[in-house]
Amino acid sequence: MNCFQTVILALAVFGLAHTVEAFTRISAPLARPTTTLGPVARNGLGYEEIEIGTGRNVFPGDAVLCYYVGQYKTANLLGEKTVTFDETLPGEPAEFIVGKGQVIPGFDIGICGDMTLDIPAMKIGGDRKLVIPSALAYGERGAGDSIPPNTDLEFQVSVLSATSKEGLSKDVLLKGFAGLGGFLVFMAGFGYILLQTVFLKH
């Protein structure tokens, strides 16, 4: 194998590695440290997988149909108390566009994930507990009489379905194109080496 073929082979291997890396980041999050609340991201959002869904990932812009329960804890002289401030009723799931600011930031991120924070997206059919810091909820202003200021919230969310309304997110599209580009580089390099090895020897 001459020097030029070696370079082509190296490019092919690089392209294959880039393809595998790109598609792995989309479909399979890396393992991360856990606490008693499950993984906690750098922005303070904690989550715990109750059940991982068997459907596709939920993407920003999807219309999500889900059940949820929203709670927070409060303390007084008698001890700690859990307050349920919002929940869906049996047979009446909520529907909203996720990842577009229709709900609090922590709810958006907790459902559709954030790859920069190593938070995986929920999958259709999944059930997840979220612990949302006040900065990603209602912050210093609170929410009327329902939620006091500076209150961390806990949600349990069960995603029934997710329907694409705006197509795939820009981040997913870019990583998909990167994976495709790597695959094409690999195939071109492999084809060239095959041509050199099989046909040009005759």
C-alpha angles and dihedrals in degrees: 000000000000127000094264092052089049090055091049091050091050091051090049092052090047091051092050092049091049091050093051092046094049097050093041091056090053098048108026125039118210122253113266139187117281137207131194086281094049123249116353119203126217090260090059097255112141126195140178126197110231091174129353111225124236096219130082125293120278111246132200108270095034120133101235126202110199149150118230145169120208121202144159135193125239130184132213138155090290093055137258122339130192115220121199106209100171139009140158120246125238109275092014109086120179122248126202143139108266125216095021103091099264089123134029115296094248091055092050093048093042092057106035096028132219119247092199088061095040091245109144121220118251117251125228107272092027129133120206138174116220128198105196121192116226091251088065093042127040098322122192095344097057120196111284115272093333102068125024120224119278094017124155113221134213123207134180109203129189115190113212099175143347123204123193112240101165104024124248120335119260091248093054092046093051092050090046091054090046090054092047091049091052091049092051091050090051093049092047092051093045091049092050093050091047090051092050094046102042108028109026093053089069 
